[in-house]
C-alpha cells in the first residue's frame, strides 16, 4: 500500500469513496456526514497540502486531513492547550476495506506525520453517536478529554462532539 499526499487528480475518486462511506454510515444510523461535508472540503485540503491518502492498486483505501486547528479546540480541556497539536479531520476508510485494520494503520500514519511536522499532540473530534470511530480511537490509545463541542449545523441539527488526544513526544 502507498501512503502519500493527495493531489487534485484524486478528487473524483475521493468523493466517490466518501459517498459510499456516507451511505454506509447512514445505513448504520450514523447520520452525520452529507453531500457537503466532508466532500466539499477536499479541494481546500489538497490545495493546502493537508490531505493524505492510502491507496492500493490505484484505489483509495483511506484518507484523512491533518489540520493546524479545529473550530472546537477552545471548547474542551486539553492536557496542554499551549502545546503544538495537529488535528485529524475527515478520517474515512473505504467501505471495501472495513474490518481489515486500515483504521488503525491510518491513525498510526497520522501520528507519524504529525510527529514529523513537530506536533506534540494529535487531536480529533468525533460525534457522540459515531461509536465505531470512538472505539477505534480508544483502542488506538487516544484519551478523551473533558468537555463537549456542540457544532451547530442549523436550527434543527447540532452535533455533539467528543474530543480525543494523544501525546506524541
C-alpha atoms as an extended CHARMM CRD file, in Angstrom:
* protein
*
       169  EXT
         1         1  UNK       CA              0.0000000000        0.0000000000        0.0000000000  PROA      1               0.0000000000
         2         2  UNK       CA              1.1350000000        3.5150000000       -0.8120000000  PROA      2               0.0000000000
         3         3  UNK       CA              0.6810000000        6.3850000000        1.6670000000  PROA      3               0.0000000000
         4         4  UNK       CA              1.0180000000        9.8500000000        0.1570000000  PROA      4               0.0000000000
         5         5  UNK       CA             -0.2400000000       13.3980000000       -0.0190000000  PROA      5               0.0000000000
         6         6  UNK       CA             -3.4200000000       13.6300000000       -2.0790000000  PROA      6               0.0000000000
         7         7  UNK       CA             -3.4280000000       15.6200000000       -5.3120000000  PROA      7               0.0000000000
         8         8  UNK       CA             -6.1410000000       17.1890000000       -7.4190000000  PROA      8               0.0000000000
         9         9  UNK       CA             -6.3480000000       14.1140000000       -9.6840000000  PROA      9               0.0000000000
        10        10  UNK       CA             -7.5420000000       12.1030000000       -6.6710000000  PROA      10              0.0000000000
        11        11  UNK       CA            -10.6000000000       14.3160000000       -6.1340000000  PROA      11              0.0000000000
        12        12  UNK       CA            -13.1920000000       12.3930000000       -8.2320000000  PROA      12              0.0000000000
        13        13  UNK       CA            -12.2930000000        9.0160000000       -6.7080000000  PROA      13              0.0000000000
        14        14  UNK       CA            -12.0430000000       10.5300000000       -3.2320000000  PROA      14              0.0000000000
        15        15  UNK       CA            -15.5560000000       11.9530000000       -3.4630000000  PROA      15              0.0000000000
        16        16  UNK       CA            -16.8770000000        8.6180000000       -4.7460000000  PROA      16              0.0000000000
        17        17  UNK       CA            -15.2220000000        6.7010000000       -1.8900000000  PROA      17              0.0000000000
        18        18  UNK       CA            -16.6670000000        9.1170000000        0.6690000000  PROA      18              0.0000000000
        19        19  UNK       CA            -20.1510000000        8.9730000000       -0.8520000000  PROA      19              0.0000000000
        20        20  UNK       CA            -20.0640000000        5.2190000000       -0.2110000000  PROA      20              0.0000000000
        21        21  UNK       CA            -18.7600000000        5.8050000000        3.3140000000  PROA      21              0.0000000000
        22        22  UNK       CA            -21.6240000000        8.2480000000        3.9400000000  PROA      22              0.0000000000
        23        23  UNK       CA            -24.1650000000        5.7680000000        2.5950000000  PROA      23              0.0000000000
        24        24  UNK       CA            -22.7780000000        3.0520000000        4.8890000000  PROA      24              0.0000000000
        25        25  UNK       CA            -22.8730000000        5.4130000000        7.8680000000  PROA      25              0.0000000000
        26        26  UNK       CA            -26.4920000000        6.3230000000        7.1050000000  PROA      26              0.0000000000
        27        27  UNK       CA            -27.4560000000        2.6380000000        6.8770000000  PROA      27              0.0000000000
        28        28  UNK       CA            -25.9200000000        2.2230000000       10.3540000000  PROA      28              0.0000000000
        29        29  UNK       CA            -27.8200000000        5.2480000000       11.7550000000  PROA      29              0.0000000000
        30        30  UNK       CA            -24.7310000000        7.4450000000       11.9720000000  PROA      30              0.0000000000
        31        31  UNK       CA            -26.2430000000       10.3100000000       10.0080000000  PROA      31              0.0000000000
        32        32  UNK       CA            -23.5940000000       12.9930000000       10.4860000000  PROA      32              0.0000000000
        33        33  UNK       CA            -21.9980000000       13.4640000000        7.0370000000  PROA      33              0.0000000000
        34        34  UNK       CA            -23.7850000000       14.5120000000        3.8490000000  PROA      34              0.0000000000
        35        35  UNK       CA            -23.2050000000       15.7100000000        0.2680000000  PROA      35              0.0000000000
        36        36  UNK       CA            -21.4800000000       18.8510000000        1.5650000000  PROA      36              0.0000000000
        37        37  UNK       CA            -19.3400000000       17.6220000000        4.4550000000  PROA      37              0.0000000000
        38        38  UNK       CA            -16.7450000000       16.2310000000        4.1020000000  PROA      38              0.0000000000
        39        39  UNK       CA            -16.5700000000       16.1350000000        0.2860000000  PROA      39              0.0000000000
        40        40  UNK       CA            -16.7040000000       19.8770000000       -0.3370000000  PROA      40              0.0000000000
        41        41  UNK       CA            -13.6490000000       20.3800000000        1.8940000000  PROA      41              0.0000000000
        42        42  UNK       CA            -11.3030000000       18.0790000000       -0.0300000000  PROA      42              0.0000000000
        43        43  UNK       CA            -10.3170000000       20.6210000000       -2.6920000000  PROA      43              0.0000000000
        44        44  UNK       CA             -9.1640000000       23.0490000000        0.0090000000  PROA      44              0.0000000000
        45        45  UNK       CA             -7.3950000000       20.2530000000        1.8950000000  PROA      45              0.0000000000
        46        46  UNK       CA             -5.4840000000       19.2980000000       -1.2610000000  PROA      46              0.0000000000
        47        47  UNK       CA             -4.6610000000       22.9200000000       -2.1130000000  PROA      47              0.0000000000
        48        48  UNK       CA             -3.2930000000       23.4040000000        1.4140000000  PROA      48              0.0000000000
        49        49  UNK       CA             -1.2650000000       20.1570000000        1.4510000000  PROA      49              0.0000000000
        50        50  UNK       CA             -3.0840000000       18.6130000000        4.3880000000  PROA      50              0.0000000000
        51        51  UNK       CA             -4.9480000000       15.6610000000        2.8340000000  PROA      51              0.0000000000
        52        52  UNK       CA             -3.3180000000       12.2440000000        2.9160000000  PROA      52              0.0000000000
        53        53  UNK       CA             -4.4360000000        9.0380000000        1.2660000000  PROA      53              0.0000000000
        54        54  UNK       CA             -3.5900000000        5.3800000000        1.3870000000  PROA      54              0.0000000000
        55        55  UNK       CA             -4.0090000000        3.5640000000       -1.9020000000  PROA      55              0.0000000000
        56        56  UNK       CA             -3.6900000000        0.0520000000       -3.2020000000  PROA      56              0.0000000000
        57        57  UNK       CA             -3.6700000000       -0.7430000000       -6.9110000000  PROA      57              0.0000000000
        58        58  UNK       CA             -4.8000000000        2.8380000000       -7.6980000000  PROA      58              0.0000000000
        59        59  UNK       CA             -7.7960000000        2.5160000000       -5.3620000000  PROA      59              0.0000000000
        60        60  UNK       CA             -8.1320000000        4.9140000000       -2.4370000000  PROA      60              0.0000000000
        61        61  UNK       CA             -8.3070000000        2.7780000000        0.7010000000  PROA      61              0.0000000000
        62        62  UNK       CA             -8.4370000000        5.5480000000        3.3040000000  PROA      62              0.0000000000
        63        63  UNK       CA             -7.8800000000        9.2710000000        3.7900000000  PROA      63              0.0000000000
        64        64  UNK       CA             -7.6030000000       11.9800000000        6.4170000000  PROA      64              0.0000000000
        65        65  UNK       CA             -6.7830000000       15.6540000000        6.6880000000  PROA      65              0.0000000000
        66        66  UNK       CA             -4.1970000000       16.8080000000        9.1900000000  PROA      66              0.0000000000
        67        67  UNK       CA             -5.0590000000       20.3810000000       10.1930000000  PROA      67              0.0000000000
        68        68  UNK       CA             -3.4300000000       23.0780000000       12.3210000000  PROA      68              0.0000000000
        69        69  UNK       CA             -6.6670000000       23.9840000000       14.0980000000  PROA      69              0.0000000000
        70        70  UNK       CA            -10.2580000000       22.9280000000       14.7030000000  PROA      70              0.0000000000
        71        71  UNK       CA            -13.3760000000       25.0030000000       15.4060000000  PROA      71              0.0000000000
        72        72  UNK       CA            -13.9530000000       23.0670000000       18.6360000000  PROA      72              0.0000000000
        73        73  UNK       CA            -10.4630000000       23.3690000000       20.0790000000  PROA      73              0.0000000000
        74        74  UNK       CA            -11.3580000000       26.1350000000       22.5530000000  PROA      74              0.0000000000
        75        75  UNK       CA            -14.3820000000       24.3210000000       23.9930000000  PROA      75              0.0000000000
        76        76  UNK       CA            -12.6430000000       21.4060000000       25.7080000000  PROA      76              0.0000000000
        77        77  UNK       CA             -9.8970000000       20.9060000000       28.3140000000  PROA      77              0.0000000000
        78        78  UNK       CA             -6.7700000000       19.6810000000       26.5840000000  PROA      78              0.0000000000
        79        79  UNK       CA             -3.9490000000       18.2750000000       28.7080000000  PROA      79              0.0000000000
        80        80  UNK       CA             -1.7030000000       21.1010000000       27.4670000000  PROA      80              0.0000000000
        81        81  UNK       CA             -3.6450000000       23.6460000000       25.4360000000  PROA      81              0.0000000000
        82        82  UNK       CA             -0.4620000000       25.5540000000       24.5080000000  PROA      82              0.0000000000
        83        83  UNK       CA              1.3950000000       22.5640000000       23.0470000000  PROA      83              0.0000000000
        84        84  UNK       CA              1.7110000000       22.2460000000       19.2700000000  PROA      84              0.0000000000
        85        85  UNK       CA             -1.0760000000       19.9740000000       18.0670000000  PROA      85              0.0000000000
        86        86  UNK       CA             -2.3830000000       18.7700000000       14.7360000000  PROA      86              0.0000000000
        87        87  UNK       CA             -5.9980000000       17.7230000000       14.2610000000  PROA      87              0.0000000000
        88        88  UNK       CA             -7.2050000000       14.6850000000       12.3430000000  PROA      88              0.0000000000
        89        89  UNK       CA            -10.2640000000       15.6180000000       10.2650000000  PROA      89              0.0000000000
        90        90  UNK       CA            -12.3840000000       13.8970000000        7.6260000000  PROA      90              0.0000000000
        91        91  UNK       CA            -10.9580000000       10.4890000000        8.5500000000  PROA      91              0.0000000000
        92        92  UNK       CA            -12.5290000000        7.7480000000        6.4530000000  PROA      92              0.0000000000
        93        93  UNK       CA            -11.9520000000        4.1680000000        5.3600000000  PROA      93              0.0000000000
        94        94  UNK       CA            -13.2260000000        2.8450000000        2.0280000000  PROA      94              0.0000000000
        95        95  UNK       CA            -16.1750000000        0.5160000000        2.7470000000  PROA      95              0.0000000000
        96        96  UNK       CA            -14.4510000000       -2.2300000000        0.7350000000  PROA      96              0.0000000000
        97        97  UNK       CA            -11.6550000000       -2.2520000000        3.3310000000  PROA      97              0.0000000000
        98        98  UNK       CA            -13.6020000000       -2.1670000000        6.5930000000  PROA      98              0.0000000000
        99        99  UNK       CA            -12.5700000000       -4.5460000000        9.4020000000  PROA      99              0.0000000000
       100       100  UNK       CA             -9.0950000000       -5.0750000000        7.9270000000  PROA      100             0.0000000000
       101       101  UNK       CA             -7.0610000000       -2.9300000000       10.3110000000  PROA      101             0.0000000000
       102       102  UNK       CA             -6.9130000000        0.0380000000        7.9290000000  PROA      102             0.0000000000
       103       103  UNK       CA             -8.2920000000        2.4860000000       10.5180000000  PROA      103             0.0000000000
       104       104  UNK       CA             -5.5400000000        1.6230000000       12.9930000000  PROA      104             0.0000000000
       105       105  UNK       CA             -2.8990000000        1.7300000000       10.2630000000  PROA      105             0.0000000000
       106       106  UNK       CA             -4.0510000000        5.1900000000        9.1450000000  PROA      106             0.0000000000
       107       107  UNK       CA             -4.1480000000        6.5440000000       12.6810000000  PROA      107             0.0000000000
       108       108  UNK       CA             -0.5220000000        5.4360000000       13.0330000000  PROA      108             0.0000000000
       109       109  UNK       CA              0.2730000000        7.1970000000        9.7460000000  PROA      109             0.0000000000
       110       110  UNK       CA             -1.4120000000       10.3700000000       11.0660000000  PROA      110             0.0000000000
       111       111  UNK       CA              0.5830000000       10.1640000000       14.2990000000  PROA      111             0.0000000000
       112       112  UNK       CA              3.8690000000        9.6580000000       12.4320000000  PROA      112             0.0000000000
       113       113  UNK       CA              3.0830000000       12.5190000000       10.0400000000  PROA      113             0.0000000000
       114       114  UNK       CA              2.1550000000       14.8400000000       12.9140000000  PROA      114             0.0000000000
       115       115  UNK       CA              5.3760000000       13.9230000000       14.7230000000  PROA      115             0.0000000000
       116       116  UNK       CA              7.3860000000       14.6090000000       11.5470000000  PROA      116             0.0000000000
       117       117  UNK       CA              5.7320000000       18.0530000000       11.4620000000  PROA      117             0.0000000000
       118       118  UNK       CA              6.7900000000       18.8880000000       15.0090000000  PROA      118             0.0000000000
       119       119  UNK       CA              3.4860000000       18.2850000000       16.7720000000  PROA      119             0.0000000000
       120       120  UNK       CA              3.4290000000       17.2630000000       20.4210000000  PROA      120             0.0000000000
       121       121  UNK       CA             -0.1950000000       16.0750000000       20.2830000000  PROA      121             0.0000000000
       122       122  UNK       CA             -2.5700000000       14.6040000000       17.7670000000  PROA      122             0.0000000000
       123       123  UNK       CA             -6.1640000000       15.6050000000       18.4650000000  PROA      123             0.0000000000
       124       124  UNK       CA             -9.5460000000       14.9490000000       16.9330000000  PROA      124             0.0000000000
       125       125  UNK       CA            -13.2500000000       15.4310000000       17.4260000000  PROA      125             0.0000000000
       126       126  UNK       CA            -15.8570000000       12.7330000000       16.9140000000  PROA      126             0.0000000000
       127       127  UNK       CA            -19.6430000000       12.9750000000       17.0330000000  PROA      127             0.0000000000
       128       128  UNK       CA            -21.0730000000       11.2170000000       20.0890000000  PROA      128             0.0000000000
       129       129  UNK       CA            -23.1810000000        8.7510000000       18.0550000000  PROA      129             0.0000000000
       130       130  UNK       CA            -20.2250000000        7.5210000000       15.9920000000  PROA      130             0.0000000000
       131       131  UNK       CA            -19.4990000000        4.5260000000       18.2350000000  PROA      131             0.0000000000
       132       132  UNK       CA            -17.2770000000        2.6340000000       15.7460000000  PROA      132             0.0000000000
       133       133  UNK       CA            -14.9440000000        5.6390000000       15.4290000000  PROA      133             0.0000000000
       134       134  UNK       CA            -14.9200000000        6.2580000000       19.1850000000  PROA      134             0.0000000000
       135       135  UNK       CA            -13.9920000000        2.6080000000       19.8010000000  PROA      135             0.0000000000
       136       136  UNK       CA            -11.1900000000        2.8060000000       17.2220000000  PROA      136             0.0000000000
       137       137  UNK       CA             -9.7070000000        5.9270000000       18.8110000000  PROA      137             0.0000000000
       138       138  UNK       CA             -9.8050000000        4.4310000000       22.3160000000  PROA      138             0.0000000000
       139       139  UNK       CA             -8.3250000000        1.1460000000       21.0680000000  PROA      139             0.0000000000
       140       140  UNK       CA             -5.5450000000        3.1410000000       19.3840000000  PROA      140             0.0000000000
       141       141  UNK       CA             -4.5750000000        4.8880000000       22.6140000000  PROA      141             0.0000000000
       142       142  UNK       CA             -6.3470000000        8.2350000000       22.2910000000  PROA      142             0.0000000000
       143       143  UNK       CA             -7.6860000000        9.6860000000       25.5460000000  PROA      143             0.0000000000
       144       144  UNK       CA            -10.9780000000       11.5290000000       25.7830000000  PROA      144             0.0000000000
       145       145  UNK       CA            -10.7060000000       14.9890000000       27.3030000000  PROA      145             0.0000000000
       146       146  UNK       CA            -13.2860000000       16.8610000000       29.3750000000  PROA      146             0.0000000000
       147       147  UNK       CA            -15.8770000000       18.9090000000       27.5480000000  PROA      147             0.0000000000
       148       148  UNK       CA            -18.1130000000       18.6340000000       24.5230000000  PROA      148             0.0000000000
       149       149  UNK       CA            -18.0890000000       20.8030000000       21.4230000000  PROA      149             0.0000000000
       150       150  UNK       CA            -21.6000000000       21.4630000000       20.1290000000  PROA      150             0.0000000000
       151       151  UNK       CA            -21.2650000000       22.1310000000       16.4250000000  PROA      151             0.0000000000
       152       152  UNK       CA            -24.3820000000       23.9580000000       15.2690000000  PROA      152             0.0000000000
       153       153  UNK       CA            -25.1900000000       22.9360000000       11.7050000000  PROA      153             0.0000000000
       154       154  UNK       CA            -28.6000000000       24.6170000000       11.5170000000  PROA      154             0.0000000000
       155       155  UNK       CA            -31.7040000000       25.2220000000       13.6600000000  PROA      155             0.0000000000
       156       156  UNK       CA            -32.5980000000       21.5270000000       13.5510000000  PROA      156             0.0000000000
       157       157  UNK       CA            -29.1620000000       19.9420000000       13.8430000000  PROA      157             0.0000000000
       158       158  UNK       CA            -26.4770000000       20.2180000000       16.4990000000  PROA      158             0.0000000000
       159       159  UNK       CA            -23.6330000000       17.6860000000       16.5320000000  PROA      159             0.0000000000
       160       160  UNK       CA            -22.3000000000       16.8520000000       19.9980000000  PROA      160             0.0000000000
       161       161  UNK       CA            -18.6070000000       16.1440000000       19.5640000000  PROA      161             0.0000000000
       162       162  UNK       CA            -16.2220000000       14.4590000000       21.9810000000  PROA      162             0.0000000000
       163       163  UNK       CA            -12.5380000000       15.4370000000       21.8920000000  PROA      163             0.0000000000
       164       164  UNK       CA             -9.6680000000       12.9750000000       21.9890000000  PROA      164             0.0000000000
       165       165  UNK       CA             -5.9360000000       13.4850000000       22.0660000000  PROA      165             0.0000000000
       166       166  UNK       CA             -2.6850000000       11.5730000000       22.1560000000  PROA      166             0.0000000000
       167       167  UNK       CA              0.6740000000       12.9190000000       23.2800000000  PROA      167             0.0000000000
       168       168  UNK       CA              3.3350000000       12.0220000000       20.7110000000  PROA      168             0.0000000000
       169       169  UNK       CA              6.5860000000       13.4420000000       22.0970000000  PROA      169             0.0000000000
